[in-house]
Amino acid sequence: MDVWGRELGALASRLRRRRSVVAGVVCAVAVGAPLAFAAPAAGPTLTLTPKTLDYGQGGIVLSGVIPSKTAGEQVSILSQPCRFTEPAEVAAVTSKAGGAFQFRVQPLLNTSFRVRWNESLSGVVRVGVRPLVELRRLARGRYRARVSTTNPVFLDGKTIELQRKVGARWVTVKRAKLAKASPETAITVVSAVTITSRVAGPLRAKLPAAQASCYLGTASSPIAA
């Protein structure tokens, strides 16, 4: 083999070794430890107690901890009631020892909450509100069902059920459509209907969940027929 041939052979050998080294590096990256990326900044925690409540009675407590676990930090409380398209800041609280914070509020309809600390957001927590449902006997066989909610959430056009207790079960005996029964300017608005039914009691009025726009389904206290 002449000199030119020997040099070509040596060059080819070096290229083969280089390809082997590159392939080994790529393989090591593929099967070895994963590449380290910066973890996203943790957000504040958030819980609420209780998760359900009756309209106009009591309230809930929002509480959590910010990631820095330091006192004196500002935490924004964000609220998004049913029918609202975006959350809005309703309060700002200051973190205490260990980064803990707490806020008490009385939602008037189903509401989602989260908190913001610096540019970090907590997860969303939700509270369900039961409207105030009442059933009153007007006369024998005539009853008045009323549902109280917050303005502007009237439940006119929604269906309420008159139920009779049979053994351990409640059985629907009549359905009726609610209508507005208070001024539209009131803070608490009332939807109501008079129901005629000659059945034995105990009786109650039930608002099914599917009819309770922006609220939880619920029922009145039982009354005698």
Secondary structure, 3 states (H helix, E strand, C coil): CCHHHHHHHHHHHHHHHHHHHHHHHHHHHHHCCCCCCCCCCCCCCCEEECCEEECCCCCEEEEEECCCCCCCCEEEEEEEECCCCCCEEEEEEECCHHHEEEEEECCCCCEEEEEEECCEECCCEEEEEECEEEEEEEECCEEEEEEEEECCCCCCCCEEEEEEEECCEEEEEEEEECEECCCCCCCEEEEEEEEECCCCCCEEEEECHHHCCCCCCEECCCECC
